[in-house]
């Protein structure tokens, strides 16, 4: 579990980017390619968030009712 406030904020920001990539949320000025790059860059630059990003991706894509999702 994350104790650092900045890491918690980063985890929430990454989750918002994942939602936007999946089409469940909109973020102005960011295309799918830019969102994917931002998510991977955040994971690459912050190793503590890598597991969190993986879990968020698993949760978001499991039992997703959308017939097509571009991953």
Secondary structure, DSSP 8 states (H G I E B T S, - for coil): ----HHHHHHHHHHHHHHHHHHTSS--TT--HHHHHHHHHHHHHH-GGGHHHHHHHHHHHHTT---S----
